[in-house]
Amino acid sequence: MNDLPVDLLHWLLALSPIVVLLVLLTVANWKAPQAGPVGMFLGAILAVTFFQTPLETLAAALGAGVWDAIFVLLVVWPALLLYRTTDAAGGFVSLREGIRRFSKNQLFLVLAFGWVFASFLQGIAGFGVPVAVVAPLLLAIGVKPVMAVVIALIGHAWANMFGTLAVGWLATLQVVDLEDPTLTAVQTALMLWVPNLAAGFTIAWLFGRWSAVGHSVPLVLIISLIHGGGQLALAFVSPILSTFIPAAIALVALYPLSRWKRYGERAEQIEERPAMADRSDQDDDEPEPVMSFGWSLLPYGVLTVTSIVVLAIPPITQAAEALEIGFPIGGTTTGYGVENEAEDPYSPMTLLTHPVVFLALATAVTWAVYRAKGFYAAWQEKAGPQRVWATTAGNAIPASVAIVSFLVLAAILDFSGQVDVLALGISAVAPAAVYAFAANFIGVLGAFMTSSNTSSNVLFSQLQQTVAGEEGLSESAIIAAQSTGGAIGNAIAPANVVLGTTTAGIVGKEGEVLKRTLPWTAAVAVLVGALTVVMA
C-alpha cells in the first residue's frame, strides 16, 4: 500500500501537466512538437519535487515512454511512406476520380471512408492505422485537411475496445479478475453503441450541418445497427470477434447502399458543406490520372488482405506472435511507496503482428508494381518531380518529437504516482452515483495520456474495480464505463492527433483538431456517464 498524498494541492499538481498541454495546444495554438516537451518536463519536475520520485525511477519512466513511442512511430513512418509512395505515382488522383464514379453523393463517401472503413481498419489492425490511412483518403475526395483528421478520429474511436481482435479486452482480463466477464463484455458493447451512433451523426453534421444529418438518417441507422447491434450480439459468444465481424459486414453493406438512389446521386438539398474544400480550380489544373481506379486501390487491398491473413487465421497468428522483442525494466519505487514491478521484457512487441509489417509490405508491393507499370515515370512527366523520402522525413520528424514527449509524459505520470492521485482524488470525494457518472471520464483521461484504450484499462481497471466494490456499484458497469471511456478518449489522444496531422500534411494544426474533437468527446462521455448511472 502506498502513502500518496491525496489532497487538493497534489491533485491539482498532478493535473497541471495535462491542463498545460491542452491550453498550449488549443488556446495558445502551439504546435504539438513544441507543447509536448513542455508538458513532459513539467511532469518530470513535479514528479521529483512533489511526488518524491527518485532519478532512477524517472529514468525507468523515460525508457518505458520511449519504448511505447517506438511502438507508435512504427505506424507513423511507414503509414506516411505508404501515402507518399502512392501519391508520387498519381494514385490519389486516380482514387478520387474512381470514387466519384462509384457514388456522386459526397456525404455517403465521407461516411463510408471516415466511419465505416475506419472502423473496419480498427477492427483488424488498430494502433493508429485507421487515422493514418483514412485521413489521406478523405483528402482525396475533397475533405479539408483538418476535417479529414477530425472525421477519422471520431469515426474509429468506438471500435477501439474490441478492435484489433479485442486486444484491449484481453489486456483488461489480465489485470482484473472479473466476477462475470460475459456481463462485462455485453455492458461494454452496449455502452460503445453510444459513441458509434454519435460518430455517424456527428460526421454527417460536420459535413453539412442539419440538412446532412437529416439526409444521413437511414444510412447511419443501418450501419450503426450492424456495428453496434452486431457487436452487442457477438459479445455474448465471442468478444474477440465482436468488432471485426460487424465492421466487415458494414463494409460489404456499403455496395447495396450505394445503389440506393438516395445515396448514389448528389444530395442537392445539402447546400452548406463546410467540411469540403473548394476543388474547382484545382481540378481544372490537375493532370489526368495515369492509372485505373483498380490500380489505385492496390495499397489498401494489400494492407487489408495481409492484416486479415496474419491476424484472423489462428495458426498464422500464433506463429507470428512467437517472435517478441523488448527490453527489461527493473522494479521502481518512490518516496511515497508507489511501486512498479520489474518487467522482462517490458511491454513486449510481437513484431510480425505489428501494423509496421502490413504497412511496409503494402508500401513495398505498391512501389514495385507501380514502378513496373511505369506509373511513377508517367506521373512525373505530368506533375513534376516527386520527393518521397524527403517529404516523408520532413513530416515524420516533428511528429516523432511530439509523440515521444507525449508518451514519456504518460510514463512519468504513471511511475511517479500522479495518475493514482488523480483517480483516487476523484473517488475520495465522489458519492456512488457521481463516481459512476465519472468512471468513463477516468477512461478518457487514461486514453488521452497514453493514446491507447488498452493502456488506459491497464492503468485504471484495478482502481475502478476497487472503488466499485467500496461504493457498492456494479463491477461490470464500472469496468464497462472505463473501457468505453478509453475508446472515446482516442478521439483526443495527442499521439493519434499527431498521427493524423502528419499523414494529412498539416503538422502544427493539432490544436485546431482538438478544438473539434474535444466537444464531441465530452458530450459522448456525458451520455455514457448517464447510462452508467442507470446500469450501476
MINUMI-366396 format. One line per field, with one value per residue (C-alpha): z negated, x negated, y negated; residue in three letters; chain. Coordinates in pm, 1 decimal. Layout:
REM MINUMI-366396
Z = Z|... $
X = X|... $
Y = Y|... $
residu = ALA|... $
chaine = A|... $
END
This chain:
REM MINUMI-366396
Z = 0.0|89.2|-112.4|169.3|53.6|198.7|122.5|332.1|377.1|503.4|715.6|889.9|932.7|1092.2|1323.1|1424.4|1697.7|1875.8|1840.5|1962.0|2261.8|2355.2|2308.9|2518.4|2799.1|2805.0|2661.5|2735.2|3068.7|3013.1|3237.7|3084.1|3114.9|2907.9|2649.1|2590.5|2443.0|2213.5|2067.9|2038.3|1849.5|1621.1|1534.8|1459.4|1237.2|1040.4|1004.8|843.1|631.7|509.5|557.5|419.4|738.6|743.5|1056.5|1111.7|1128.7|1359.9|1587.7|1596.8|1691.2|1967.6|2107.7|2087.1|2256.2|2540.4|2599.3|2604.9|2853.2|3078.9|3095.5|3232.0|3454.9|3628.4|3756.0|3829.7|4055.1|4277.3|4297.5|4418.8|4658.3|4798.1|4857.1|5029.3|5234.9|5362.2|5420.2|5612.8|5876.4|5902.3|5705.7|5514.8|5827.4|5976.9|5649.8|5633.2|5993.1|5942.8|5624.1|5799.7|6040.7|5750.2|5596.8|5663.2|5306.5|5115.1|4775.6|4845.7|4938.7|4632.2|4404.8|4598.2|4551.1|4228.2|4031.5|4197.7|4344.7|4041.2|3814.8|4030.3|4009.7|3632.6|3610.5|3770.6|3746.1|3495.8|3339.9|3524.1|3869.8|3926.3|3867.7|4068.9|4367.4|4370.0|4334.9|4674.8|4833.9|4715.2|4858.0|5190.9|5207.3|5122.4|4743.9|4582.5|4409.8|4051.5|4100.7|4253.4|3933.4|3711.5|3900.9|3890.6|3516.5|3434.6|3680.9|3547.5|3172.7|3082.3|3223.7|3003.3|2713.6|2907.5|3216.3|3316.9|3232.0|2881.0|2759.7|2510.3|2373.7|2341.6|2158.4|1918.5|1834.9|1749.5|1491.2|1321.1|1211.1|1324.9|1145.7|1468.5|1784.5|2017.5|1847.9|1852.1|2223.4|2301.7|2099.7|2263.1|2608.2|2513.0|2394.5|2705.7|2917.7|2792.9|2946.9|3258.0|3325.5|3221.1|3465.4|3762.3|3695.7|3593.2|3916.1|4110.9|3915.5|3976.1|4346.3|4399.1|4069.8|4002.3|4362.7|4394.0|4067.4|4198.0|4525.3|4344.0|4102.6|4286.3|4367.6|4015.5|3852.3|4080.6|4035.3|3661.0|3627.3|3797.7|3594.0|3251.5|3274.8|3418.8|3152.1|2877.9|3010.0|3050.7|2705.4|2565.0|2754.2|2885.1|2769.5|2968.8|3298.6|3185.8|3368.6|3665.6|3799.0|3777.7|3922.7|4216.6|4272.7|4266.9|4525.2|4757.1|4695.7|4849.4|5201.6|5194.4|5007.1|5284.2|5537.1|5348.1|5540.6|5214.0|5167.1|5523.6|5652.7|5536.9|5238.6|5376.1|5054.0|4868.9|4969.3|4692.7|4695.5|4451.3|4435.8|4808.0|4985.0|5298.0|5557.5|5872.3|5954.8|5855.8|6066.7|6377.0|6343.8|6219.6|6465.1|6586.2|6397.8|6526.8|6370.1|6340.1|6030.4|5963.5|5951.4|5712.0|5465.0|5462.7|5140.0|4938.5|5080.7|4981.8|4637.9|4573.2|4703.3|4515.1|4192.9|4219.4|4309.4|4022.1|3752.3|3827.0|3907.3|3569.7|3678.7|3862.1|3574.8|3321.2|3532.1|3584.8|3214.2|3128.3|3211.0|2933.6|2882.5|2585.2|2308.6|1930.9|1684.4|1321.5|1035.6|923.6|623.8|496.8|158.3|122.5|179.6|537.2|682.3|1038.5|1067.0|1277.1|1626.9|1852.2|2118.9|2065.5|2289.3|2547.5|2911.4|3132.0|3434.8|3700.0|3587.9|3551.5|3821.3|3936.8|4116.8|4303.3|4387.6|4500.0|4717.1|4871.3|4944.4|5098.7|5318.5|5424.1|5516.7|5710.6|5904.5|5979.6|6092.6|6316.8|6468.5|6536.8|6324.6|6148.5|6473.2|6633.5|6337.0|6304.3|6666.9|6587.9|6231.7|6195.0|5963.4|5651.7|5338.3|5149.5|4889.0|4817.0|4774.8|4554.4|4323.1|4317.3|4185.5|3966.9|3769.5|3591.0|3536.2|3375.3|3132.3|3026.3|2987.1|2783.3|2546.0|2502.4|2416.1|2192.3|2001.8|1966.5|1826.7|1583.0|1451.7|1408.3|1247.6|1010.5|885.9|1028.4|1218.7|894.0|722.9|999.0|986.4|605.9|564.2|769.6|583.9|243.4|287.7|522.2|392.3|556.4|828.6|906.3|928.3|1162.0|1383.8|1371.9|1427.2|1805.2|1774.5|1597.5|1900.2|2126.6|1916.7|1948.3|2326.3|2352.9|2156.2|2327.9|2669.3|2608.5|2490.8|2382.4|2175.9|2019.2|1898.9|1772.7|1576.8|1423.5|1429.9|1093.1|928.6|1088.9|967.0|611.4|593.3|737.6|451.4|188.5|329.9|375.6|752.0|1023.5|1111.2|1465.2|1528.7|1390.5|1589.0|1896.7|1840.8|1801.4|2127.5|2314.5|2188.9|2307.8|2654.0|2662.3|2545.3|2859.7|3041.5|2836.8|2773.5|2868.3|3038.7|3254.7|3337.5|3443.3|3648.3|3836.8|3888.8|4012.0|4279.6|4376.4|4420.4|4156.7|3871.8|3634.9|3664.6|3368.5|3165.5|3440.3|3447.1|3069.4|3066.8|3274.0|3113.7|2751.0|2753.5|2916.4|2661.4|2369.0|2498.0|2563.0|2222.8|2057.4|2234.7|2138.1|1780.0|1761.8|1898.3|1640.9|1355.6|1479.2|1517.4|1198.6 $
X = 0.0|-139.8|-121.5|-36.3|94.6|444.4|520.2|632.8|281.0|128.4|435.8|405.8|31.7|85.8|347.9|137.9|-77.5|239.1|403.4|88.4|72.9|434.4|401.2|86.2|244.6|596.2|566.9|209.9|213.5|-129.5|-236.5|-249.2|-631.9|-654.0|-383.7|-476.3|-823.3|-687.7|-431.5|-694.1|-943.3|-672.2|-560.4|-921.1|-984.4|-663.8|-749.5|-1083.6|-984.8|-633.4|-592.1|-929.5|-1032.6|-1399.8|-1603.2|-1632.0|-1253.5|-1241.0|-1497.6|-1291.2|-983.3|-1184.7|-1283.6|-927.8|-787.0|-1039.6|-963.2|-588.7|-658.6|-858.3|-550.7|-351.4|-628.9|-644.3|-298.8|-368.7|-671.6|-553.2|-197.8|-333.0|-568.0|-277.2|-83.2|-377.2|-460.1|-103.1|-72.6|-401.8|-250.9|69.2|263.0|480.4|592.7|698.9|862.8|1066.8|1180.2|1279.0|1469.4|1665.6|1791.9|1877.3|2115.7|2192.2|2307.0|2020.9|2183.6|2211.5|1842.7|1729.2|1926.9|1805.0|1438.8|1441.8|1668.7|1719.0|1373.3|1201.1|1397.0|1302.1|932.7|960.5|1132.8|842.8|529.4|570.5|270.9|341.4|368.5|729.1|631.0|309.4|477.7|821.9|717.0|534.8|826.6|1065.4|830.3|851.7|1228.0|1206.9|1234.0|1041.4|723.6|822.1|1168.3|1020.6|825.2|1124.0|1354.9|1105.4|1051.0|1421.5|1514.8|1281.3|1299.6|1590.7|1408.0|1100.3|1201.8|1285.5|1089.5|754.6|918.5|1006.5|654.9|798.9|1043.7|777.4|546.0|826.2|879.2|509.8|517.6|855.5|1032.9|1389.4|1681.3|1882.5|1672.6|1967.1|2188.1|1899.4|1838.3|2209.7|2243.2|1927.8|2069.7|2395.5|2212.0|1991.3|2304.8|2338.5|2011.0|2077.2|2414.0|2281.6|1992.0|2219.6|2444.1|2155.0|1966.3|2283.3|2321.1|1958.7|2012.5|2326.9|2490.6|2854.0|2961.0|2685.7|2790.6|3145.6|3023.4|2798.7|3055.6|3133.8|2766.6|2643.3|2913.9|2847.5|2470.1|2498.0|2736.9|2476.5|2188.2|2346.9|2607.3|2358.6|2100.5|2361.6|2478.4|2125.1|2021.7|2229.0|2029.7|1700.8|1582.1|1261.2|1451.7|1726.2|1591.5|1414.2|1709.2|1971.8|1721.6|1656.0|2031.0|2086.3|1811.5|1981.2|2318.8|2189.2|2226.1|2603.7|2648.7|2462.2|2708.2|2990.5|3069.3|3073.8|2701.8|2591.3|2680.7|2573.7|2774.4|2887.2|3069.6|2734.9|2630.5|2378.2|2071.8|1819.2|1604.8|1535.2|1265.5|1337.0|1165.9|1297.2|980.0|755.1|949.6|911.0|531.7|475.0|323.6|532.5|480.5|213.3|362.4|703.5|919.6|843.9|468.4|519.7|679.8|374.5|213.4|532.5|611.1|265.5|295.1|636.8|555.7|226.4|387.5|667.7|435.0|194.8|442.0|758.9|621.2|530.1|236.5|68.3|137.4|-12.3|-325.3|-364.4|-322.5|-610.5|-860.5|-866.1|-1110.5|-1153.8|-1390.3|-1383.3|-1287.4|-1378.8|-1138.3|-1097.3|-956.9|-902.6|-929.9|-554.4|-575.9|-444.3|-589.0|-619.2|-716.4|-1015.3|-924.3|-1145.6|-1069.0|-868.4|-559.0|-699.1|-621.5|-515.3|-683.6|-521.9|-171.3|-251.6|-99.4|-451.9|-467.1|-139.4|-219.9|-574.2|-454.4|-181.2|-439.7|-687.9|-427.1|-282.9|-624.7|-726.5|-401.7|-365.2|-728.1|-689.3|-373.0|-552.0|-316.7|-592.8|-757.7|-425.6|-308.5|-640.6|-613.2|-273.5|-312.8|-689.0|-946.5|-815.7|-1037.4|-904.8|-1176.9|-1244.1|-874.4|-820.4|-1107.8|-1009.2|-664.3|-756.3|-1046.1|-845.3|-562.2|-811.2|-925.6|-566.5|-477.3|-789.0|-725.4|-356.0|-425.3|-722.6|-491.6|-236.0|-501.2|-629.1|-277.5|-230.8|-565.7|-555.6|-203.4|-47.3|203.9|308.7|351.4|586.2|804.6|800.9|883.2|1198.5|1305.6|1237.2|1486.3|1746.2|2065.5|2155.7|2378.1|2129.3|1845.5|2049.0|2104.8|1732.5|1599.3|1580.0|1411.2|1125.0|1102.8|1096.4|814.2|614.9|654.5|563.0|245.3|136.2|310.0|431.8|755.4|552.0|306.8|591.5|750.7|419.8|366.9|710.9|911.9|786.4|861.6|1207.6|1279.2|1168.6|1375.1|1679.2|1659.6|1618.7|1905.3|2139.5|2156.0|2183.4|1833.5|1941.6|2091.1|1789.9|1535.8|1757.2|1756.9|1379.2|1341.4|1585.3|1412.1|1082.2|1232.4|1385.3|1058.1|882.1|1050.8|841.6|530.7|236.3|35.5|336.0|395.4|32.7|54.9|347.8|197.8|-122.9|35.7|269.0|-28.8|79.7|-168.2|-118.6|261.1|312.3|485.6|742.1|815.0|853.6|1090.8|1328.8|1279.7|1283.4|1651.2|1753.5|1556.6|1704.2|2061.3|2037.4|1873.3|2168.7|2412.2|2210.5|2187.6|2566.9|2602.3|2350.3|2553.9|2857.8|2665.9|2457.3 $
Y = 0.0|-340.8|-662.5|-901.9|-1241.0|-1252.4|-1615.9|-1911.1|-2053.3|-1730.6|-1655.2|-1992.4|-1945.2|-1602.7|-1751.0|-2052.0|-1886.9|-1772.5|-2114.5|-2291.3|-2059.1|-2125.4|-2501.8|-2521.5|-2321.2|-2464.6|-2817.5|-2925.4|-2735.5|-2584.9|-2301.6|-1955.3|-1927.9|-2246.9|-2172.5|-1808.8|-1866.4|-2141.0|-1901.6|-1629.7|-1845.5|-1984.6|-1631.7|-1531.3|-1836.1|-1774.3|-1404.5|-1484.2|-1784.3|-1697.2|-1321.9|-1202.8|-1027.4|-916.7|-983.7|-607.7|-581.2|-882.2|-716.1|-396.8|-601.9|-767.9|-428.9|-297.2|-607.2|-596.3|-228.2|-299.0|-578.7|-346.0|-125.0|-420.7|-555.2|-218.7|-311.1|-679.2|-640.1|-351.8|-490.8|-823.4|-646.1|-442.1|-763.1|-933.8|-625.7|-610.7|-984.3|-1001.6|-773.4|-977.8|-719.6|-963.7|-1146.1|-812.7|-713.5|-1032.9|-1003.1|-640.2|-713.8|-984.7|-718.2|-488.8|-740.9|-1105.7|-1154.4|-1316.7|-1262.1|-890.1|-874.6|-1068.0|-835.7|-532.0|-621.0|-821.5|-589.2|-250.9|-189.3|-345.3|-110.1|187.4|97.4|55.7|391.2|575.1|359.0|75.3|-102.0|-426.4|-267.6|-389.8|-752.5|-726.4|-561.1|-723.0|-1088.7|-1087.3|-901.3|-1171.3|-1433.9|-1253.1|-1301.8|-1671.2|-1691.4|-1977.6|-1854.7|-1943.0|-1796.7|-1481.1|-1418.7|-1505.7|-1270.5|-983.0|-1028.4|-1038.4|-766.0|-497.8|-570.4|-340.9|-36.4|-67.6|157.9|473.9|371.8|521.6|853.5|732.5|655.8|404.5|660.5|930.6|688.4|598.7|965.8|986.4|707.2|763.4|1079.7|1012.6|1174.2|1201.2|1146.6|1207.8|948.1|700.3|758.7|718.1|397.6|260.0|335.2|163.1|-148.6|-152.9|-177.2|-536.4|-666.3|-458.4|-618.9|-958.3|-922.3|-862.5|-1160.7|-1387.3|-1318.5|-1398.4|-1723.6|-1817.8|-1755.4|-1961.0|-2055.7|-1959.2|-1907.0|-1645.8|-1483.1|-1451.2|-1303.8|-1056.2|-912.3|-583.9|-521.0|-594.5|-383.3|-85.6|-96.8|-157.5|136.5|354.4|210.3|171.6|446.0|691.4|612.7|649.4|988.0|1123.4|1001.2|1287.5|1551.1|1408.8|1064.1|1117.3|1101.5|866.1|560.7|715.7|919.1|638.5|389.7|623.6|675.2|298.0|252.6|502.6|336.5|14.0|153.9|214.8|-111.8|-295.2|-151.0|-321.2|-639.4|-836.5|-768.6|-714.9|-1059.1|-1404.7|-1530.4|-1865.1|-1957.0|-1980.4|-2330.7|-2404.7|-2174.9|-2321.4|-2006.6|-2007.0|-2205.5|-2405.7|-2189.8|-2356.9|-2548.1|-2260.6|-2012.0|-2229.9|-2238.1|-1882.0|-1630.2|-1338.6|-1009.4|-773.2|-460.0|-299.5|-312.3|54.0|-6.4|-299.1|-56.0|169.4|32.0|71.1|412.5|539.6|377.8|533.0|881.0|912.7|789.7|1043.7|1331.1|1265.1|1157.8|1355.8|1703.0|1858.8|2084.1|1795.0|1556.7|1797.9|1847.3|1471.0|1398.5|1631.8|1356.1|1096.6|814.4|586.4|484.9|529.7|258.1|309.3|257.2|-103.8|-284.4|-638.6|-801.6|-761.3|-387.6|-379.6|-59.8|64.4|427.4|532.3|647.5|858.1|773.5|455.9|437.2|683.2|617.4|907.1|761.8|982.1|884.9|515.2|290.6|196.8|532.3|476.5|115.7|197.9|485.5|268.8|-2.4|241.8|409.9|75.1|-64.9|247.6|276.9|-94.9|-111.3|193.1|44.4|-284.4|-494.4|-689.7|-797.1|-884.2|-1090.5|-1269.7|-1384.9|-1537.5|-1663.7|-1717.5|-1554.2|-1377.9|-1386.3|-1085.3|-1032.9|-1399.7|-1477.1|-1173.4|-1266.6|-1633.7|-1545.6|-1249.4|-1401.3|-1674.9|-1426.1|-1188.2|-1457.0|-1517.2|-1150.3|-1069.3|-1360.5|-1270.7|-908.8|-985.4|-1223.6|-943.6|-708.3|-972.3|-1037.7|-662.6|-573.2|-872.4|-800.5|-1116.6|-904.0|-734.7|-1071.1|-1188.0|-877.9|-838.1|-1205.9|-1165.1|-852.8|-1013.5|-1295.9|-1147.7|-979.2|-647.8|-794.1|-1071.1|-822.2|-602.6|-904.7|-993.7|-641.3|-671.3|-1011.5|-832.2|-604.9|-911.5|-1056.4|-734.2|-727.3|-1095.0|-1032.3|-710.1|-731.3|-376.6|-219.0|83.6|-121.5|-318.1|4.4|141.0|-181.8|-220.5|105.3|228.9|-104.9|-115.1|236.4|148.6|-170.0|7.5|255.8|-15.9|-224.8|71.6|22.3|285.0|403.6|490.5|146.6|-41.6|162.4|122.0|-254.7|-255.3|-62.7|-284.6|-597.8|-454.2|-413.9|-762.8|-917.0|-803.2|-1091.6|-1337.8|-1126.7|-1352.1|-1076.6|-986.7|-1352.1|-1393.1|-1074.3|-1224.4|-1569.7|-1408.6|-1192.1|-1478.0|-1709.0|-1962.7|-1914.4|-2207.3|-2206.6|-1973.2|-2245.2|-2300.1|-1929.0|-1908.9|-2207.2|-1994.3|-1653.3|-1772.2|-1882.1|-1553.0|-1352.7|-1545.9|-1519.7|-1145.8|-1090.0|-1268.4|-1035.5|-728.9|-860.6|-887.4|-533.7|-408.6|-559.0|-366.4|-39.2|-62.2 $
residu = MET|ASN|ASP|LEU|PRO|VAL|ASP|LEU|LEU|HIS|TRP|LEU|LEU|ALA|LEU|SER|PRO|ILE|VAL|VAL|LEU|LEU|VAL|LEU|LEU|THR|VAL|ALA|ASN|TRP|LYS|ALA|PRO|GLN|ALA|GLY|PRO|VAL|GLY|MET|PHE|LEU|GLY|ALA|ILE|LEU|ALA|VAL|THR|PHE|PHE|GLN|THR|PRO|LEU|GLU|THR|LEU|ALA|ALA|ALA|LEU|GLY|ALA|GLY|VAL|TRP|ASP|ALA|ILE|PHE|VAL|LEU|LEU|VAL|VAL|TRP|PRO|ALA|LEU|LEU|LEU|TYR|ARG|THR|THR|ASP|ALA|ALA|GLY|GLY|PHE|VAL|SER|LEU|ARG|GLU|GLY|ILE|ARG|ARG|PHE|SER|LYS|ASN|GLN|LEU|PHE|LEU|VAL|LEU|ALA|PHE|GLY|TRP|VAL|PHE|ALA|SER|PHE|LEU|GLN|GLY|ILE|ALA|GLY|PHE|GLY|VAL|PRO|VAL|ALA|VAL|VAL|ALA|PRO|LEU|LEU|LEU|ALA|ILE|GLY|VAL|LYS|PRO|VAL|MET|ALA|VAL|VAL|ILE|ALA|LEU|ILE|GLY|HIS|ALA|TRP|ALA|ASN|MET|PHE|GLY|THR|LEU|ALA|VAL|GLY|TRP|LEU|ALA|THR|LEU|GLN|VAL|VAL|ASP|LEU|GLU|ASP|PRO|THR|LEU|THR|ALA|VAL|GLN|THR|ALA|LEU|MET|LEU|TRP|VAL|PRO|ASN|LEU|ALA|ALA|GLY|PHE|THR|ILE|ALA|TRP|LEU|PHE|GLY|ARG|TRP|SER|ALA|VAL|GLY|HIS|SER|VAL|PRO|LEU|VAL|LEU|ILE|ILE|SER|LEU|ILE|HIS|GLY|GLY|GLY|GLN|LEU|ALA|LEU|ALA|PHE|VAL|SER|PRO|ILE|LEU|SER|THR|PHE|ILE|PRO|ALA|ALA|ILE|ALA|LEU|VAL|ALA|LEU|TYR|PRO|LEU|SER|ARG|TRP|LYS|ARG|TYR|GLY|GLU|ARG|ALA|GLU|GLN|ILE|GLU|GLU|ARG|PRO|ALA|MET|ALA|ASP|ARG|SER|ASP|GLN|ASP|ASP|ASP|GLU|PRO|GLU|PRO|VAL|MET|SER|PHE|GLY|TRP|SER|LEU|LEU|PRO|TYR|GLY|VAL|LEU|THR|VAL|THR|SER|ILE|VAL|VAL|LEU|ALA|ILE|PRO|PRO|ILE|THR|GLN|ALA|ALA|GLU|ALA|LEU|GLU|ILE|GLY|PHE|PRO|ILE|GLY|GLY|THR|THR|THR|GLY|TYR|GLY|VAL|GLU|ASN|GLU|ALA|GLU|ASP|PRO|TYR|SER|PRO|MET|THR|LEU|LEU|THR|HIS|PRO|VAL|VAL|PHE|LEU|ALA|LEU|ALA|THR|ALA|VAL|THR|TRP|ALA|VAL|TYR|ARG|ALA|LYS|GLY|PHE|TYR|ALA|ALA|TRP|GLN|GLU|LYS|ALA|GLY|PRO|GLN|ARG|VAL|TRP|ALA|THR|THR|ALA|GLY|ASN|ALA|ILE|PRO|ALA|SER|VAL|ALA|ILE|VAL|SER|PHE|LEU|VAL|LEU|ALA|ALA|ILE|LEU|ASP|PHE|SER|GLY|GLN|VAL|ASP|VAL|LEU|ALA|LEU|GLY|ILE|SER|ALA|VAL|ALA|PRO|ALA|ALA|VAL|TYR|ALA|PHE|ALA|ALA|ASN|PHE|ILE|GLY|VAL|LEU|GLY|ALA|PHE|MET|THR|SER|SER|ASN|THR|SER|SER|ASN|VAL|LEU|PHE|SER|GLN|LEU|GLN|GLN|THR|VAL|ALA|GLY|GLU|GLU|GLY|LEU|SER|GLU|SER|ALA|ILE|ILE|ALA|ALA|GLN|SER|THR|GLY|GLY|ALA|ILE|GLY|ASN|ALA|ILE|ALA|PRO|ALA|ASN|VAL|VAL|LEU|GLY|THR|THR|THR|ALA|GLY|ILE|VAL|GLY|LYS|GLU|GLY|GLU|VAL|LEU|LYS|ARG|THR|LEU|PRO|TRP|THR|ALA|ALA|VAL|ALA|VAL|LEU|VAL|GLY|ALA|LEU|THR|VAL|VAL|MET|ALA $
chaine = A|A|A|A|A|A|A|A|A|A|A|A|A|A|A|A|A|A|A|A|A|A|A|A|A|A|A|A|A|A|A|A|A|A|A|A|A|A|A|A|A|A|A|A|A|A|A|A|A|A|A|A|A|A|A|A|A|A|A|A|A|A|A|A|A|A|A|A|A|A|A|A|A|A|A|A|A|A|A|A|A|A|A|A|A|A|A|A|A|A|A|A|A|A|A|A|A|A|A|A|A|A|A|A|A|A|A|A|A|A|A|A|A|A|A|A|A|A|A|A|A|A|A|A|A|A|A|A|A|A|A|A|A|A|A|A|A|A|A|A|A|A|A|A|A|A|A|A|A|A|A|A|A|A|A|A|A|A|A|A|A|A|A|A|A|A|A|A|A|A|A|A|A|A|A|A|A|A|A|A|A|A|A|A|A|A|A|A|A|A|A|A|A|A|A|A|A|A|A|A|A|A|A|A|A|A|A|A|A|A|A|A|A|A|A|A|A|A|A|A|A|A|A|A|A|A|A|A|A|A|A|A|A|A|A|A|A|A|A|A|A|A|A|A|A|A|A|A|A|A|A|A|A|A|A|A|A|A|A|A|A|A|A|A|A|A|A|A|A|A|A|A|A|A|A|A|A|A|A|A|A|A|A|A|A|A|A|A|A|A|A|A|A|A|A|A|A|A|A|A|A|A|A|A|A|A|A|A|A|A|A|A|A|A|A|A|A|A|A|A|A|A|A|A|A|A|A|A|A|A|A|A|A|A|A|A|A|A|A|A|A|A|A|A|A|A|A|A|A|A|A|A|A|A|A|A|A|A|A|A|A|A|A|A|A|A|A|A|A|A|A|A|A|A|A|A|A|A|A|A|A|A|A|A|A|A|A|A|A|A|A|A|A|A|A|A|A|A|A|A|A|A|A|A|A|A|A|A|A|A|A|A|A|A|A|A|A|A|A|A|A|A|A|A|A|A|A|A|A|A|A|A|A|A|A|A|A|A|A|A|A|A|A|A|A|A|A|A|A|A|A|A|A|A|A|A|A|A|A|A|A|A|A|A|A|A|A|A|A|A|A|A|A|A|A|A|A|A|A|A|A|A|A|A|A|A|A|A|A|A|A|A|A|A|A|A|A|A|A|A|A|A|A|A|A|A|A|A|A|A|A|A|A|A|A|A|A|A|A|A|A|A|A|A|A|A|A|A|A|A|A|A|A|A|A|A $
END
